[in-house]
C-alpha cells in the first residue's frame, strides 16, 4: 500500500504543475481540455475499491461516524480515500483552470486558488466561486466599449489626491470625516479602539498583575491600537471599491462584528487575570478562546474578500492599484501565519498522547515556552522562534506596500525615466520581496530560532532575497533608461500592445 500511495501522488502532480506553473503554455491547454485527465487516478481507485466492495459498501450505504472511522483507519482504507481525494481534486482543478481561461482571469489570481484546491480541495473551490461571482458581476456591469476605452486612456494616466483617498465627499474634508461617510461602523470602531488603547495604558500603569510574563493589560493595549489601525486602513481601501458597494459594506460590517467579539474576549480575560489565547483550562475559557478563534477566521476571510474586490476594480493608476492588491494579499499570508500558532507544541502533544488533556493548546513561540525572555513591548522571544514576528510584519504590508505605491504615484519627478510598465514592475518586485521576507520569518520561527539570532541558513536566505530584489530593480532601471533614450521605439511597442489588446 505504501508503493500505491506514493504512485497515486505521482499520477496527479505533473498535471497540477502544468495548471499552476505553466497555465499559458499551449500544451497545458490542449492537455486540460481532455476529459480523461482524471482517468488514471480514477482507474487506480476502481482497482482498489472493486475487490473490497463487499467490505466498503455496508459502511458507505449506511454511514456512521464509527463505521467510516473504522474503514479509513487501515492503510488500505486511507490509501483508497487519498486516491479518491486526488481524483476529484484534479477534476475540480481542471474545471477551475478551463473556466478561468474562458473568463480571461489572470494566472496570478488563479494560481493561488489552484494551489489551495490541491492542498485543501473544497476551500480552494469555494474561493474560486467567490472570485467567479465577482468577475461575472463586474463584466455584466461594464460594456465592452467602455472597457476598451478605459484601456486606451489609462496607459499613462495620472492619479490625483481624491483617487488616493476616500472617494466619498469633498477632498477638503478631513480623513475622519470622509471615513465616516464611507463606513460608519469601521470608523466608530477605529476611534473606540484608540480610547480603549488609552484606557489599557492606564491599566498597565495601575494594575501590576502579570500574565504569561507580561503586564496583564499590555496585550489588550497592543490589540486595541492594532485593531484601530486595521479599521482605518480597511475603510481607506473601501474607498476604491465602487463596483460592488453592498459586498464591500458586508465585508466591513462583518469585520467590525468580529473585532468587537475578539476585543471583548481579550479584555474580559485580562480583567479575569488569565490568558485569552490557547486557553482550555476551564469550559468558560475554552468557549471564549474557540469563539474568538472563529471570528479571527472571519476577519481573515473578509480581508480576502476585499482583496478579491480590489482585483477586479478598475483604478486609473495600475502600479498604485497593484500596490493595494499586493499589500492585501501579503497581509493575508501574514495573518495566516497566526493559524500555525494554534498547533499543539511537542510537549502538549506528549501530554495528549499520555491521555492527560493539556491546559494550553498552541503557542506563539517555537522551541521554548511562551512567557520567556522577549523584546520590550512586543514580547518577541529572544531565545527561541516566535511566529508573532512574521504575523506583525505580514499584516502591516497592507499599509507599507500601498504607501510605496502612493509615493511612486505622487513623486513621479523622482522617477522621470519610469513609464507605467516600469513602475508596475517595481511595485511587483517590492511586493514579492516583502512576501519573501514574511515567509523567511515564518521559516526562521518554525526552526525555533529567535529573530535577533539568525543562523547561517537564515542569513544566506536573506542575502539571496535582497540580491534577487536588487537584481530585478537594476534590470527595471536599465530598461527604463534605454526606453527613455529611445522613446519612439518604446512608444511604438506600447501602441502595438494596446492595439493587440483591443483586437483580442
C-alpha positions in Angstrom: 0.0 0.0 0.0 2.9 2.3 0.6 4.0 2.0 -3.0 0.5 2.6 -4.3 0.1 5.6 -2.0 3.3 7.2 -3.5 2.3 6.2 -7.0 -1.0 8.0 -6.7 0.7 11.2 -5.9 2.9 10.9 -9.0 -0.1 10.3 -11.2 -1.6 13.8 -10.5 1.4 16.1 -9.6 2.5 16.6 -13.2 -1.0 17.9 -14.1 -1.0 20.3 -11.1 2.4 21.5 -12.2 1.1 22.4 -15.6 -2.0 24.1 -14.1 -0.1 26.2 -11.6 3.3 26.9 -13.1 2.6 26.8 -16.9 -1.0 27.9 -17.3 -0.4 29.7 -20.6 1.7 27.1 -22.3 -0.3 25.8 -25.3 0.2 22.2 -24.4 -1.3 22.9 -21.0 -4.5 24.0 -22.6 -4.5 21.0 -25.0 -4.0 18.5 -22.2 -6.5 20.0 -19.8 -9.2 20.1 -22.5 -9.2 16.4 -22.5 -11.9 14.9 -20.2 -9.6 12.0 -19.4 -7.2 14.0 -17.2 -8.5 12.4 -14.0 -9.0 9.0 -15.6 -5.7 7.5 -14.3 -6.3 8.1 -10.6 -9.9 7.1 -11.1 -8.8 3.8 -12.6 -6.5 3.2 -9.7 -9.3 4.0 -7.3 -11.5 1.5 -9.1 -8.8 -1.2 -9.0 -8.5 -0.6 -5.2 -12.3 -0.4 -4.4 -13.8 -3.2 -6.6 -12.0 -6.1 -4.9 -13.0 -4.7 -1.5 -16.6 -3.7 -2.4 -18.2 -6.2 -0.1 -16.4 -4.5 2.9 -16.8 -0.9 1.7 -20.4 -1.0 0.6 -22.1 -1.6 4.0 -20.0 1.3 5.5 -21.0 3.8 2.8 -24.6 2.6 2.2 -25.5 3.4 5.8 -22.7 5.7 7.0 -22.0 6.2 10.7 -19.1 8.0 12.2 -17.8 4.9 13.8 -18.1 2.9 10.6 -16.3 5.4 8.5 -13.6 5.9 11.1 -13.0 2.1 11.1 -13.0 2.0 7.3 -10.4 4.8 7.0 -8.3 3.6 9.9 -6.4 0.9 8.0 -3.7 1.5 5.4 -6.0 0.2 2.7 -8.8 2.5 3.6 -6.6 5.6 3.9 -5.0 4.9 0.5 -8.4 4.5 -1.1 -9.7 7.7 0.4 -6.5 9.5 -0.6 -6.8 8.4 -4.2 -10.5 9.5 -4.1 -9.4 13.0 -3.0 -6.7 13.2 -5.6 -9.0 12.2 -8.5 -11.8 14.6 -7.6 -9.4 17.5 -6.6 -7.8 17.2 -10.0 -11.2 17.2 -11.7 -12.2 20.4 -9.9 -8.8 22.0 -10.6 -9.2 21.2 -14.3 -12.6 22.9 -14.2 -11.3 26.0 -12.4 -8.5 26.2 -15.0 -10.8 25.9 -18.0 -13.4 28.3 -16.6 -10.7 30.9 -15.6 -9.2 30.7 -19.1 -12.7 31.3 -20.6 -13.1 34.3 -18.4 -9.6 35.5 -19.1 -8.7 35.7 -15.4 -5.0 36.4 -14.6 -2.8 33.4 -13.7 -1.5 35.4 -10.8 -5.0 35.2 -9.4 -5.9 31.6 -10.3 -2.5 30.0 -9.3 -3.0 30.5 -5.6 -6.6 29.2 -5.9 -5.4 26.1 -7.7 -2.8 25.5 -5.0 -5.4 25.8 -2.3 -7.6 23.3 -4.3 -4.6 20.9 -4.4 -4.0 21.2 -0.7 -7.5 21.7 0.7 -9.9 20.8 -2.1 -13.3 22.4 -1.2 -11.6 25.5 0.3 -9.9 26.4 -3.0 -13.1 25.6 -4.9 -15.2 27.9 -2.6 -12.7 30.8 -3.0 -12.8 30.4 -6.8 -16.6 30.5 -6.7 -16.4 33.9 -4.9 -13.9 35.2 -7.5 -16.0 33.9 -10.3 -19.1 35.6 -8.9 -17.3 38.9 -8.6 -15.8 38.7 -12.1 -19.2 37.9 -13.6 -21.0 40.8 -11.9 -18.1 43.1 -12.9 -18.3 42.1 -16.6 -22.1 42.4 -16.6 -21.9 46.0 -15.3 -19.3 47.2 -17.8 -19.9 47.2 -21.5 -17.1 46.1 -23.8 -16.9 49.5 -25.4 -16.3 51.2 -22.0 -13.7 48.7 -21.1 -11.8 49.2 -24.4 -11.9 52.9 -24.0 -10.6 52.7 -20.4 -7.7 50.5 -21.5 -6.7 53.0 -24.2 -6.9 56.0 -22.0 -5.2 54.6 -18.9 -1.8 53.8 -20.4 -0.2 56.8 -18.7 -3.0 58.2 -16.5 -2.2 60.3 -13.5 -3.7 59.9 -10.1 -5.0 62.7 -8.0 -5.5 63.2 -4.3 -9.1 62.2 -4.3 -8.2 58.9 -6.0 -5.5 58.3 -3.4 -8.0 58.9 -0.6 -11.6 58.0 0.1 -13.8 58.5 -2.9 -16.7 60.0 -0.9 -17.4 63.6 -0.2 -15.2 66.7 -0.6 -11.5 66.0 -0.6 -11.1 69.1 1.5 -12.7 67.3 4.4 -10.6 65.5 7.0 -9.8 61.8 6.6 -12.0 61.1 9.6 -15.0 62.9 8.0 -14.6 61.0 4.8 -14.1 57.7 6.6 -17.3 58.3 8.4 -19.2 58.8 5.2 -17.6 55.7 3.7 -18.4 53.3 6.5 -19.6 54.4 9.9 -19.2 51.1 11.9 -15.5 50.8 10.9 -14.8 54.5 11.7 -16.6 54.2 15.0 -14.7 51.1 16.0 -11.3 52.7 14.9 -12.0 55.7 17.2 -13.3 53.5 20.0 -10.1 51.4 19.9 -8.0 54.5 20.4 -10.0 55.2 23.6 -9.6 51.5 24.6 -5.8 51.8 24.0 -5.6 54.8 26.3 -7.6 53.0 29.0 -5.5 49.9 28.8 -2.3 52.0 29.0 -3.7 53.3 32.3 -4.3 49.6 33.3 -0.6 48.8 32.6 0.5 51.6 34.9 -2.0 50.8 37.7 -2.5 47.1 37.6 0.7 45.2 38.3 -0.6 41.6 37.6 1.5 39.5 35.2 0.0 37.1 32.6 2.4 34.9 30.7 5.4 37.0 31.6 3.9 40.4 30.6 1.7 43.0 32.3 -2.0 42.0 32.3 -3.2 44.9 30.2 -0.3 45.0 27.7 -1.8 42.6 25.3 -5.2 44.4 25.2 -3.3 47.7 24.6 -1.4 46.2 21.6 -4.5 44.6 20.2 -6.5 47.9 20.6 -4.0 50.0 18.6 -3.6 47.3 16.0 -7.4 47.0 15.5 -7.7 50.7 15.2 -5.0 50.9 12.6 -6.6 48.0 10.7 -10.0 49.6 10.7 -8.8 52.9 9.3 -6.7 51.1 6.7 -9.7 48.9 5.7 -12.1 51.9 5.4 -9.5 53.7 3.3 -9.3 50.7 0.9 -13.1 50.6 0.8 -12.9 54.0 -0.9 -11.5 52.3 -4.0 -14.4 49.7 -4.3 -17.1 51.2 -6.5 -18.5 48.2 -8.5 -19.7 46.1 -5.5 -20.6 48.5 -2.7 -23.0 46.1 -0.9 -20.5 43.3 -0.8 -17.8 45.8 0.4 -20.2 47.0 3.1 -20.9 43.4 4.1 -17.2 42.7 4.5 -16.6 45.9 6.5 -19.5 45.3 8.9 -18.7 41.6 9.5 -15.1 42.7 10.2 -16.4 45.1 12.8 -18.5 42.4 14.5 -15.6 40.1 14.5 -13.2 42.6 16.1 -15.8 43.5 18.7 -16.1 39.9 19.7 -12.3 39.4 19.7 -11.6 42.5 21.8 -14.4 41.7 24.2 -12.8 38.3 24.9 -9.3 39.8 25.3 -10.5 42.5 27.7 -12.6 40.0 29.7 -9.7 37.6 30.1 -7.3 40.4 31.1 -9.8 41.6 33.7 -10.1 38.0 35.0 -6.3 37.7 35.2 -5.9 34.9 32.7 -4.7 34.5 29.1 -7.1 34.8 26.2 -5.2 32.7 23.6 -4.8 28.9 23.6 -6.6 28.7 26.9 -8.5 25.4 27.5 -8.2 25.4 31.3 -12.0 25.6 32.0 -15.2 25.2 30.0 -15.6 29.0 30.0 -12.0 29.7 28.9 -12.4 27.1 26.2 -15.6 28.6 24.9 -14.1 32.2 24.9 -11.0 31.0 23.0 -12.8 29.0 20.4 -15.3 31.8 19.9 -12.5 34.3 19.4 -10.7 32.0 17.1 -13.7 31.5 14.9 -14.1 35.3 14.5 -10.4 35.7 13.7 -11.0 33.4 10.7 -13.9 35.6 9.7 -11.6 38.7 9.8 -9.1 36.8 7.5 -11.9 35.8 5.1 -13.2 39.4 4.9 -9.7 40.6 4.2 -9.6 38.1 1.4 -12.9 39.3 0.1 -11.7 42.9 0.0 -8.6 41.7 -1.9 -10.8 40.0 -4.5 -12.9 43.1 -4.9 -9.9 45.2 -5.5 -8.5 42.7 -8.0 -11.5 43.4 -10.2 -11.7 47.2 -9.5 -10.5 49.5 -12.3 -8.2 52.1 -10.7 -6.7 54.6 -13.2 -3.1 54.2 -12.0 -2.2 50.5 -12.4 1.0 50.5 -10.3 -0.8 52.1 -7.4 -3.7 49.7 -7.8 -1.4 46.7 -7.6 0.3 48.2 -4.5 -3.1 48.0 -2.9 -3.8 44.5 -4.1 -0.3 43.1 -3.2 -0.5 44.8 0.2 -3.7 42.9 1.0 -2.5 39.6 -0.4 0.7 39.7 1.6 -1.2 40.7 4.7 -3.3 37.6 4.2 -0.2 35.5 4.4 0.9 37.3 7.5 -2.4 36.9 9.1 -2.5 33.2 8.0 0.8 32.6 9.8 -1.2 33.0 13.0 -3.0 29.8 12.2 0.3 27.9 12.8 0.2 29.1 16.4 -2.8 27.0 17.3 -1.0 23.7 16.7 -0.1 21.9 19.9 3.6 22.0 20.8 5.6 18.7 21.1 5.2 18.9 24.9 1.5 19.4 24.6 1.2 16.5 22.1 3.1 14.3 24.5 0.6 15.2 27.3 -2.3 14.5 24.9 -0.8 11.1 23.9 -0.5 10.2 27.6 -4.2 10.8 28.0 -3.9 13.9 30.0 -5.6 16.9 28.3 -3.3 19.9 28.2 -4.4 23.1 29.8 -2.9 25.2 27.0 -3.0 24.1 23.3 -0.9 26.2 21.0 1.8 28.8 21.5 3.4 31.9 19.9 6.9 30.5 20.4 8.7 27.5 19.0 11.4 25.7 20.8 10.7 27.5 24.1 7.7 28.1 26.3 5.7 31.3 26.0 6.4 33.9 28.6 10.2 33.6 28.5 12.7 36.4 27.7 11.5 38.7 25.0 12.0 42.0 23.3 10.5 45.1 25.1 6.8 45.8 24.5 6.3 43.4 21.6 7.5 40.4 23.7 9.0 38.5 20.8 11.2 35.7 22.1 14.9 36.4 22.3 15.8 32.7 22.9 13.5 30.8 20.5 11.4 31.1 17.4 8.3 33.4 17.5 5.6 33.5 14.8 4.4 36.9 16.0 7.3 38.5 14.1 6.0 37.2 10.7 2.5 37.9 11.8 3.3 41.5 12.6 5.4 42.2 9.5 2.9 40.5 7.2 -0.2 42.3 8.5 1.4 45.7 8.0 2.0 45.0 4.3 -1.5 46.4 3.8 -0.1 49.8 4.9 3.5 49.7 3.8 3.0 48.5 0.2 0.2 51.0 -0.6 2.4 53.7 0.9 5.2 52.7 -1.5 2.7 52.8 -4.4 1.4 56.2 -3.3 5.0 57.5 -3.1 5.7 56.4 -6.7 2.3 57.8 -7.9 2.8 61.2 -6.5 6.6 61.5 -6.8 6.9 60.8 -10.5 9.5 63.5 -10.8 11.8 61.3 -8.7 11.3 58.6 -11.4 11.3 60.6 -14.6 12.5 57.7 -16.7 10.0 55.2 -15.4 7.0 54.5 -17.7 3.9 52.9 -16.2 5.2 49.4 -17.1 8.4 50.1 -15.2 6.6 51.4 -12.1 4.3 48.3 -12.2 7.4 46.1 -12.4 9.0 47.9 -9.5 5.8 47.6 -7.4 5.8 43.8 -8.1 9.4 43.4 -7.2 8.9 45.2 -3.8 5.7 43.2 -3.2 7.2 39.8 -3.9 10.3 40.7 -1.9 8.1 41.6 1.0 6.3 38.3 0.7 9.7 36.6 0.7 10.6 38.4 3.9 7.4 37.2 5.6 8.0 33.6 4.5 11.6 33.8 5.7 10.4 35.0 9.1 7.9 32.1 9.3 10.7 29.6 8.3 13.0 31.1 10.9 10.4 30.9 13.7 9.4 27.3 12.9 13.0 26.3 13.3 13.0 27.6 16.9 15.3 30.5 16.1 15.0 34.0 17.6 14.6 36.9 15.2 17.6 38.6 16.7 19.9 35.5 16.5 19.7 34.3 12.8 21.9 31.4 11.8 23.9 31.0 8.6 21.0 29.5 6.7 18.7 32.4 7.6 21.3 35.0 6.7 22.1 33.3 3.4 18.4 33.2 2.5 18.1 36.8 3.4 21.1 37.8 1.3 19.7 35.8 -1.6 16.3 37.6 -1.2 18.0 41.0 -1.2 20.2 40.1 -4.1 17.2 39.0 -6.3 15.3 42.1 -5.4 18.3 44.3 -6.2 18.9 42.5 -9.5 15.3 42.9 -10.5 15.4 46.6 -9.7 18.6 47.0 -11.7 17.0 45.3 -14.7 13.9 47.5 -14.5 16.0 50.7 -14.1 18.2 49.7 -17.0 15.3 49.0 -19.3 13.7 52.3 -18.2 16.9 54.1 -19.1 17.0 52.5 -22.6 13.3 53.3 -23.1 14.0 56.9 -22.1 16.9 57.2 -24.5 14.7 55.7 -27.4 11.2 56.9 -26.7 9.9 56.3 -30.2 10.8 52.6 -30.1 9.2 52.2 -26.7 6.0 54.1 -27.7 5.6 52.1 -30.9 5.8 48.9 -28.9 3.3 50.2 -26.4 0.9 51.2 -29.1 1.2 47.8 -30.7 0.4 46.1 -27.4 -2.6 48.4 -26.8 -3.9 47.6 -30.3 -3.5 43.9 -29.8 -5.3 44.1 -26.5 -8.2 45.9 -28.2 -8.5 43.4 -31.0 -8.4 40.4 -28.6 
